[in-house]
Amino acid sequence: ARPVVFLGDVSYSLYLSHTLAQKVLVKLLPATRFEASPLGVKVAVATAYLAAITLACLGTYFLVERPARRALRRAAG
């Protein structure tokens, strides 16, 4: 199935970018700041974390990994 293949393709970008995104998010939205917040705020913060990590993953995939793959294929053959 195409979605599963796409997840496999972006998995390396996710592996490379999620730690960086998490380190930035911990500085911008520290979890301890929201401990006493209502559930809705906690869900919003978790959604922001997920969105930022997803954007970082897709950004590195489309802006770095795919162009690099194409360049290496052209150079090799």
ChimeraX commands (.cxc) that place a marker at each C-alpha (Angstrom):
marker #1 position 0.00,0.00,0.00 radius 0.5
marker #1 position 1.29,3.45,-0.91 radius 0.5
marker #1 position 0.92,5.02,2.58 radius 0.5
marker #1 position 2.99,2.23,4.12 radius 0.5
marker #1 position 5.70,2.63,1.46 radius 0.5
marker #1 position 5.75,6.39,2.08 radius 0.5
marker #1 position 6.13,5.83,5.84 radius 0.5
marker #1 position 9.05,3.55,5.10 radius 0.5
marker #1 position 10.62,6.18,2.85 radius 0.5
marker #1 position 10.37,8.98,5.44 radius 0.5
marker #1 position 11.34,6.81,8.41 radius 0.5
marker #1 position 15.04,7.65,8.11 radius 0.5
marker #1 position 14.26,11.38,8.02 radius 0.5
marker #1 position 12.10,10.92,11.10 radius 0.5
marker #1 position 14.93,9.08,12.81 radius 0.5
marker #1 position 17.35,11.92,12.04 radius 0.5
marker #1 position 15.11,14.90,12.75 radius 0.5
marker #1 position 12.94,13.96,15.71 radius 0.5
marker #1 position 15.63,14.44,18.36 radius 0.5
marker #1 position 16.52,17.89,17.06 radius 0.5
marker #1 position 12.87,18.90,16.95 radius 0.5
marker #1 position 12.32,17.59,20.47 radius 0.5
marker #1 position 15.30,19.55,21.81 radius 0.5
marker #1 position 13.95,22.76,20.31 radius 0.5
marker #1 position 10.44,22.08,21.57 radius 0.5
marker #1 position 11.62,21.37,25.10 radius 0.5
marker #1 position 13.10,24.88,25.16 radius 0.5
marker #1 position 10.03,26.53,23.59 radius 0.5
marker #1 position 7.27,24.51,25.28 radius 0.5
marker #1 position 8.66,22.80,28.39 radius 0.5
marker #1 position 6.33,20.07,29.62 radius 0.5
marker #1 position 6.75,21.10,33.26 radius 0.5
marker #1 position 5.16,24.44,32.43 radius 0.5
marker #1 position 1.89,22.67,31.54 radius 0.5
marker #1 position 1.66,20.14,34.40 radius 0.5
marker #1 position -1.20,21.98,36.12 radius 0.5
marker #1 position -2.93,23.00,32.89 radius 0.5
marker #1 position -6.31,21.66,31.81 radius 0.5
marker #1 position -6.45,18.60,29.57 radius 0.5
marker #1 position -7.25,20.70,26.51 radius 0.5
marker #1 position -4.02,22.67,26.88 radius 0.5
marker #1 position -2.02,19.48,27.35 radius 0.5
marker #1 position -3.57,18.00,24.20 radius 0.5
marker #1 position -2.78,21.21,22.29 radius 0.5
marker #1 position 0.86,21.10,23.42 radius 0.5
marker #1 position 1.15,17.41,22.47 radius 0.5
marker #1 position -0.39,18.23,19.08 radius 0.5
marker #1 position 2.13,21.05,18.61 radius 0.5
marker #1 position 4.96,18.61,19.41 radius 0.5
marker #1 position 3.61,16.09,16.90 radius 0.5
marker #1 position 3.11,18.73,14.21 radius 0.5
marker #1 position 6.61,20.17,14.66 radius 0.5
marker #1 position 8.25,16.74,14.53 radius 0.5
marker #1 position 6.19,15.81,11.46 radius 0.5
marker #1 position 7.14,19.06,9.69 radius 0.5
marker #1 position 10.82,18.56,10.54 radius 0.5
marker #1 position 10.65,15.00,9.22 radius 0.5
marker #1 position 8.91,15.93,5.97 radius 0.5
marker #1 position 11.17,18.95,5.51 radius 0.5
marker #1 position 14.35,16.92,5.75 radius 0.5
marker #1 position 12.87,14.23,3.51 radius 0.5
marker #1 position 11.74,16.53,0.71 radius 0.5
marker #1 position 14.47,19.19,0.98 radius 0.5
marker #1 position 17.51,17.06,1.80 radius 0.5
marker #1 position 17.07,13.31,1.42 radius 0.5
marker #1 position 15.25,13.09,-1.93 radius 0.5
marker #1 position 17.44,15.67,-3.72 radius 0.5
marker #1 position 20.56,13.99,-2.34 radius 0.5
marker #1 position 19.36,10.59,-3.56 radius 0.5
marker #1 position 18.71,11.95,-7.04 radius 0.5
marker #1 position 22.13,13.64,-7.16 radius 0.5
marker #1 position 23.88,10.44,-6.06 radius 0.5
marker #1 position 22.01,8.39,-8.66 radius 0.5
marker #1 position 23.00,10.85,-11.42 radius 0.5
marker #1 position 26.61,10.81,-10.28 radius 0.5
marker #1 position 26.70,7.00,-10.16 radius 0.5
marker #1 position 25.24,6.34,-13.50 radius 0.5
marker link #1:1,2 radius 0.2
marker link #1:2,3 radius 0.2
marker link #1:3,4 radius 0.2
marker link #1:4,5 radius 0.2
marker link #1:5,6 radius 0.2
marker link #1:6,7 radius 0.2
marker link #1:7,8 radius 0.2
marker link #1:8,9 radius 0.2
marker link #1:9,10 radius 0.2
marker link #1:10,11 radius 0.2
marker link #1:11,12 radius 0.2
marker link #1:12,13 radius 0.2
marker link #1:13,14 radius 0.2
marker link #1:14,15 radius 0.2
marker link #1:15,16 radius 0.2
marker link #1:16,17 radius 0.2
marker link #1:17,18 radius 0.2
marker link #1:18,19 radius 0.2
marker link #1:19,20 radius 0.2
marker link #1:20,21 radius 0.2
marker link #1:21,22 radius 0.2
marker link #1:22,23 radius 0.2
marker link #1:23,24 radius 0.2
marker link #1:24,25 radius 0.2
marker link #1:25,26 radius 0.2
marker link #1:26,27 radius 0.2
marker link #1:27,28 radius 0.2
marker link #1:28,29 radius 0.2
marker link #1:29,30 radius 0.2
marker link #1:30,31 radius 0.2
marker link #1:31,32 radius 0.2
marker link #1:32,33 radius 0.2
marker link #1:33,34 radius 0.2
marker link #1:34,35 radius 0.2
marker link #1:35,36 radius 0.2
marker link #1:36,37 radius 0.2
marker link #1:37,38 radius 0.2
marker link #1:38,39 radius 0.2
marker link #1:39,40 radius 0.2
marker link #1:40,41 radius 0.2
marker link #1:41,42 radius 0.2
marker link #1:42,43 radius 0.2
marker link #1:43,44 radius 0.2
marker link #1:44,45 radius 0.2
marker link #1:45,46 radius 0.2
marker link #1:46,47 radius 0.2
marker link #1:47,48 radius 0.2
marker link #1:48,49 radius 0.2
marker link #1:49,50 radius 0.2
marker link #1:50,51 radius 0.2
marker link #1:51,52 radius 0.2
marker link #1:52,53 radius 0.2
marker link #1:53,54 radius 0.2
marker link #1:54,55 radius 0.2
marker link #1:55,56 radius 0.2
marker link #1:56,57 radius 0.2
marker link #1:57,58 radius 0.2
marker link #1:58,59 radius 0.2
marker link #1:59,60 radius 0.2
marker link #1:60,61 radius 0.2
marker link #1:61,62 radius 0.2
marker link #1:62,63 radius 0.2
marker link #1:63,64 radius 0.2
marker link #1:64,65 radius 0.2
marker link #1:65,66 radius 0.2
marker link #1:66,67 radius 0.2
marker link #1:67,68 radius 0.2
marker link #1:68,69 radius 0.2
marker link #1:69,70 radius 0.2
marker link #1:70,71 radius 0.2
marker link #1:71,72 radius 0.2
marker link #1:72,73 radius 0.2
marker link #1:73,74 radius 0.2
marker link #1:74,75 radius 0.2
marker link #1:75,76 radius 0.2
marker link #1:76,77 radius 0.2
view
